[in-house]
């Protein structure tokens, strides 16, 4: 028992305050603690209303000022250096900008083996001038010193890369985004909560309630929300606005003082440990924020079954499917925000339909147990593989780059002819971009020559009742000959895929995706062909596919890759294993 404990890897999670740990990482910590020794480092003086909560791991308090303070920051840096030198962690995870910069610098002097930073919305995104430049440099330095980087949404990943914070290939996104998903058992609509909260806030049971849930700070757009709410007064006589969250910048008094005493339909509550109760009491959520990574409040509201209004910025645009699960409006546009609020007030049936679509999306893509397990798998692989890429992975990537570039050049004319034939024999574009699950659960667009008609259901061919009905005139030939796969040379060149690896699953092949997560296959870059493909392709069940992919994970080598490629050539000539 003691020997097992001493062999456990150690993980340190650093944040400027306990709030982000409490809101986002409790389930991760619970699962990680089963396999690893977990230590939390934060300043308990920040967010004192939750500092007494049992976070389920060892806690080391370190002073960290939230705002820029050169002298205090140097003291924090020194304290972190002492912690890292004393404890010798195997994996360091930082989750906030200040904690990220200080811990990454400190770790260079005391060398935790693996350094991972999680971006969750950039403070400088809404700033201007020299202050923005300083903060961007700080994030760039954090990214440079980290071995691994995570963004909590695809749009944030693109934003970080476009802003030059880090190369796009260094930034990973887990599953469909978010940091922890949603506990769908906890976040369910409750009639009793709706009645009790409305009674406590003196809001009529038949009123329409707009809810803001989050930190009450300028960057969350609370002033724009109140202004938009006031513009709705005449058209929406039974509309109430409820703002719930910690008032960190003393804004609540300013919200009320900006308006006369007749402003009596605004309710402001402080920090709550039960946000699901307020969401049950609301009819829709409003988050007119200037910056977000992936707002958990929108996912929580969706799980309750209410739609959201948010600004069309990175992070929020991932959380809201515009016109389906909610509405996106221009940032800081009070008039547009007012129109969206009025629309939900006047259209209860559409509001309900949006809310139901939002809940179904959460149940499908953002269940907490799936998202958290994907993070645990990612952390576990990082500890197993270490901070550096192996010689094999480097050589494999070089091989992919050279061969895919040559293939695109040599096959350009044949691919052009195929593209022309596809467009001549059926309406639609020649290339079909399919949402596929890539390395570490990241969704990417996989290119194929279109072999199916437009409006074909996005499911695996073997699950269709009559797949031949959807196949184009030359589609069967393309699929039998595997010529439809040629555009994936572009995906290989970009790094989305490799020549050899597990075939990328469709985003909705949940059983296959889950089974791959369970054995770590999602750590591999998906392939144009793979060990499962040369052992049956479409004809084998999910369990066998995962079995063969797992064999490849354990035995992968350049020699095995060469063997798979040679076997694939034979399979293609014989059209083996192609069901449709």
N, C-alpha and C positions, 0 to 999 in steps of 0.2 A: 504493500500500500504506500509506504513512504517513498520507495524507489519510484513507483509510478508517478507520484506527485512531483518528485524532483525532476523527472523527465518531461514534465508538462512545459510547453512553450508559454512565454509570457507576452501579454499584450497590454499596451498603455494607450488609453484614449484621453486626449487633451482637448479641453474646451475652455473658453474664457469664463463660462458660467455653467451652472448645473441645468439651466433651462433647456438648452438644446439637447442635452443628454436625456433629460426627463421626458421631453416631448417626442424625441425621435429614436432614441437608442436603447430604451429599456428592454424590448424584446431581444435585440441583438446581444446585449450584455448577458441576459439570462441564458441564451443558447451558447454563447462563447464560453461562459463560466463552466459549462459542463465538460469542456475539452481543454481549456486553457486557463492560466492564471491571469485575471483581468484586474488592472489598476486604472482608476479614474483620477485625472488631475484637472482641477478647476479651482476657481476662486469662489468659495462659499459666500463671500460677502455680496456677490452679485446675485440678484434674484433671491433675496432672503426668504421669500414666501414659499420656496420649495426646498430650501437647503436642508431641512430635516427629513426629507424623504429618503427611505432606504433604497439605494440604487443597486444593491445586490452585488457589490464588488468592493475591493479595497479602495479607499479614497485618500489621496495625498493633496492637501490644500496648498495652492501656490497663488500668491498675489498676482492678479492680472487686471490692469485697468482696461475697460472696454474702449475708451477713446485714446487717441494718440497722446502719449505722455512720455517723452524720451527718458527721463530719469527713472520713472516707475517701470518702464519697459526694460531698461537695463537691469534693474533689480530682479524683475521676473525672469529675464534671460539667465541670470546667474543662478537663481533658484532652480530653474529647469535643468541647467547643466548639472547641478548637484544631484537632482533626482535621477537623471539618466546615468550618471557615473555610478551611483550607488546601486541602482536596481537592475541594470543591464537587460533591458527589454529586447525581445526578439522582433516585435512589430510595434511601430508607433503609428497611431491614427489621430490626425488632428481634424477638427470639425468646425472651426470658425476662423475668420481671417487673422485676427491677432494671435490666437493660439497656434495657428498654422505657421505663421512667419517665425515666431519665437521658438517653437518646438523644433522646426526644421533646422534653424541655425544652431540651437543648442545640441541637437542630435549629431551634428557634424563634429562636435568636440568630444562627444561621448559615445557616438556610433551605435545606436540601435540598428540591428541588422537591416530591417526594412522600414522605409518611411513612406507613409501613405497620407495624402491630404484629400479631404472631401470638400469640393466646392458646393455651396448651397445658396447661391445668390450673391452677387458682388456689390458691395456697398458703394463703390465708385461708379456703378453703371448710371446713376442718376445725378452725378456730380459734374462740375465743370472746372476748368482752369488747373492751377498748380496742385490743388488738393486731389483732384482726380488722377493727375500724373503720378503723384507720390504713392497713392494707394494702388495704382496699376503696377508700379515698379515693385511694390511689396508683394503683390500676388504673383508677379512674374518670378521673383526670387524664391518664393515658396514653391512654385511649380518646378523651378530649376533644381532645387535641393531635394525634392521628393523623388523617390524611386518610382512611385505609382501615383496616379491621379484619378479621382472619380468626380464626375458631374452627376447631378441628380435628375437631369433631363437632357434630351437630345438637343433641344434648342440652346440650352446653356453650354453644352459642349461646343456647338458651332459658334456661339458667341465668344467663348474663351479663345478658340482657335483664331477667329477673325480679328480679335483684338490683340493677337500676338502674345497671349499669356503662356501658351504651351502649344507644341505641335498637336494636330488633331489625333495623330496615332498614339499619343501618350495618354490621352484622356479616355477613360472607359465610362460607360453607362450600364448599370445593372438592370436587367430585365427591361421593362417598359419605362423605367424611370421611377422617381421618388426614392426616399431613403428608407422608408419602412412600410409602405403600403398602409392598409387600413384594417383594423380589427373589426370585421364585419359582424361579429357576434355582439360586440359592444355598441357599435354604431348602427342601431336599428331604430326606426321611428317608434315612439311611445306616446300614446294618447295621454297618459297620466302626466308625463313630463310637460307636454304641451299645455295642459290645463294648469298645472302647478306654477310653471314659470310665468305664464301670462297673468295668472292671478297675483303672483308676487310683484310683478312689474306694473300692475294695474293697466293691462292691455285687454281690450274686449276679445272674447274668444272668436268672434267672426271677423276680426281685423286682419289685414294683410301685413305681415312683418318681414322687413328686410333686416338681415343680420350681418354685422361685421365681427369677425373673430380673429384676434391676433394682437400683436404688440401695438399699442396706441402710440405710434411715432409718425413723423412727417412722411417718411418714405412709403408708408402704407396707404397714402392718399386719403386719410380720414377727413381732411378739410374739404377736399373735392367731393367726397361722399356726402357730407352734411349740406354743402351748397346744392348739389344735385337733388338731394332729398327735399330741400325747401322749394325748389322749382316745381316739384311734383304736387305741392300742397293743394292747389285748386282742383287739379284733375284727379287727385287720389285722396279724397277726404278721409278714408279709413285706413291710411297707410301709417305704420310706425317703423321707426328705425331703432334697432338695439345694437349697441357697440359693447363688445365684451373683450377684455384683455387688460394686461398691466399697463398703467399710464407711466411710461418710463421717462418721458420728456416734459411732464406737467402740462399736457395739451388739453385735458378735459375742461379745465376752467376757461381756457381760451375758446373752446368749442361753444360753450354756453354764453360767454360774455359777448361773442360776436353777434348775438341775436337777442331780440327783446323777449320779454317774459311770456309772450304768447306762444313761444316755441315750446310746446308741451307734449310733442309726440316723439321726443328723443329720450331713450333710456341708455344709461351708461353703467356698466358693471365692471368690476375689477377682474383680477385673475380668477379663473375657475378651474377646478380639477375635473369638472364634469361638462365639457363642451357639448357632448351629445344631447344633453337635456335642452340646452338653448337651441340647438339645431332642430330638435323635434318641435320646438315652439315657433320656429321660423318658417317662412314660405319660400324664401330664397336667400342665398348668400351674396354679399357684395365684397369684392376685394380689388379696389382700384389702385393697386400698388404700383410703384415706380420700378421695383426690382424684385425678382423672386428666383429661386432655384427650381423648386417644384412645390407649390404651396399645399401642405398637408390638409389645411382647413377645407380646401375645395374637394379633396378626395373624401374627407369625413362627411361633408355635407352631401356629397353624391351617394355615399353609403346609406345615409338617412333617407335619401330619396327626394332631395330638393335640388333644384338647379342653381347655377352660380352666374354672376356677372363679374367679369374681370377685365383688366386692361390687356391689350394685345401686345404683350411683351414676352421675351423668352421666359420659360418656366410656366407661366400661366397659360400660354398657348398650347402647352403639352397637357395641362390638367383639364382644360375645357375644349370639348369638340364643338366649335362654334356652330350654332344653329341646330345642334343635336342634344347636347347635355347642358348648354348654357349659352351665354352671349359674351362676345369680346368687343370692347370699345377702345377707342384711342386713348392713350395715356394722357391724363390731365385735362381731358375734354369733358367739361362739366355738362354741356348740353347733350352730348352723346350718352353719357352716363344717366342723365335724367330721362332720356327717351327709353333706354333699356329698362330702367326701373318702372316707368309707366307702362311699358309693354307687358311686363310680368304682372303688374297690378290689374290690368284690364283683360288679361287673357289667362284665366285660371286653368282652363283645359290644356292649353299649350304648356303652361308652366308645369302642370302635372306630368305631361308627356315627356318634357325635358328631364324632369326629376327621375322618372322611371328609367329613361335611357341612361342617365348618369349612374344610377344604382347598378344597372346591368353591366355597364362598362367596368365599374369597380369590382364587381363579383368575378368578371372574366379576367381582368388584367392586374388588379392591384390588391388582391388578398394579402393580408399581412404575412401569413405563414409562408407564402410563396416568395414574396419579396425578401423577407428576412433570411430565408434559407439560401436564396441566391447570394446575399451578402456574406453569409457564413461560409458558403462554398468558396467565394472569392478570397476572403481572408485566409481560409485554410490552405488554399492553393498557394497564396503568396508566401505563407510560412513554409510550405513544403518545397516550393521551387526556389525560394531565396530571391534576392534583389536583382540578380543578373540573368540575362537570357543565356541558355546553354549554347554550346557550339553547334549542336544539331539545329536548334531553332534559327540561329543566324544563317547557317548554310542553306537551310530550307527556304528562308525568305529570299536569299540571293538567287537561288535556283528558280523560285517562283517569278521573281522580277524579270530575269533574263529570258526565261522560256515564254512567259506571257507576252512580253514585248515583241519577241521574234514571231510568236504565233499570230499576233494582231497584224503585223506587217505582211507575213507570208500569206495569210488567209483573208486579207482585205478584200480582194476581188471575189472569191467564192462567197464570202459573207454578204457582200453587196448584192450579188445575184440572188441569194436566198432572201434577202430583205425585199427585193423587188417582187419576187414570186409570192411572198407572203401577202404583200399589199395588193397584188393583182388578183389573188384568189379569194380574198375575204376582206370586208371593210375593217378599217382600224390600222393602227400603227404596226410596224414590223416588229418592234421590240416590246416585250411585256415586262414590266418591272414588278417583281413579286416581293412582298414583305416577308423576309426570312429572319430566323433567329441565328445570330452569329456568335462569335467568341464572347464568352462571359454573359450570354443572354442579350447582347445588344442587337436591336433590330436594324437590318440594312436592306437596301433595295437590290435584289438579285435580277440580273438581266437574262432574258431568254428570247429566242425567236418565238413569236406568238404561234402556238399550235392549236389554240382553242379560240372559239368565237367570242366576240364581245359579250359581256354580261354573264360569263360562265361563273358559277359559284366558286369562291376562293377556298376550296377544300381539296384535299389530296384526291388524285384521280381514282385511286382504288376505293374511295368512299362514295363515289357517284353511282347512282342506280343505272344510268345509261350514258357512260362517258363518250361513246361514239357519236352521240347526238351533238355534242359540243365541239368535236374535233373538226378543224378546217380541212378543206380538200387535200392540202399537202401536209397537214398536221401529223397524221399517222406516220408518214415517211420520215418527217423530221424527228419524231420521237423514237421510232425504231432505229434510226441511224445515229441518234444522239446529236445530230447537227443543231438541234434547237438549243443545245448547251453552249455553243461556241461563244456567244456574247459574254459568257462568264469569264473569259480571258480578261475582260476589262475589270471585273470585280477582283480577280487575282492580282492584277497590276496595282489596283488601289489598296490592296491589303485586306479587303473584306473576306476574301477566300484564299485557299491554297489549292494546288493541284490535287493534293491528297489529304483527306480528312473526312470526318462524318458529313454526310450530305446535310445541307442546311434545312431545318424543319420549317414548315409554314408556321406563321405566328399563332395559328389556332390549332395546331397539333399538340394539344395540351398533355396528353398521355406521354407522347414521345419526349417532349420538352422536360416534363417532370422527371421521368426515368433517367434522362441524361444528366439532369442536375444532381440526382441522388448519387451517381457514381463519378461525377466530375468530368464528364465528357464535354460539357460546355466550356471547359478551359481550352479546348482545341479550336483552332481556326477551321471553319467548315471547308469541305473540299469539293472540287469538280467531280472526283471519284473517291472511293474509299474502300476499306476492307469489307464492309457490309455489302457494297455494290458488286464486288467481284465474287460474293458468296450468296447471291440471290436477288439483289436489287429490289424491285417492287413486290416480288413474290413471297418474301419472308415476313413474318409478323413483327410487331414492335419489339417484343422481348428479344428476338433473335438479332434484330438490327442493333439494339443496345448492347447485346452480348459481343457482337463482332466489333462494334465501335470501342467497347471497353478493352478488348484484346489489343486493338491498335494503340489505345492510350498507354497501355502498359508496355508494349513492345516496339513503339515507334522508333524508326531509324531510317537513314537515307537508303539503305539496302532494301528495307521493307517497302518504302515509297516507290522505288524503282520496280520492284516486283508487282506492286498493285497497278502501276501504270501499264506495264506489259500485259498483265492479265486483263486490264480494261480494254486494251486495243482488241484483244481476241473476243471479248464479250460484245463489243460494239459491232464487229464484223458478223457475229452470229446472231445479234439482237437478243442475246440471252437475258432473261429476267425482266423483260419489258411487258407489262400486263396490257397497257393501252398506249 
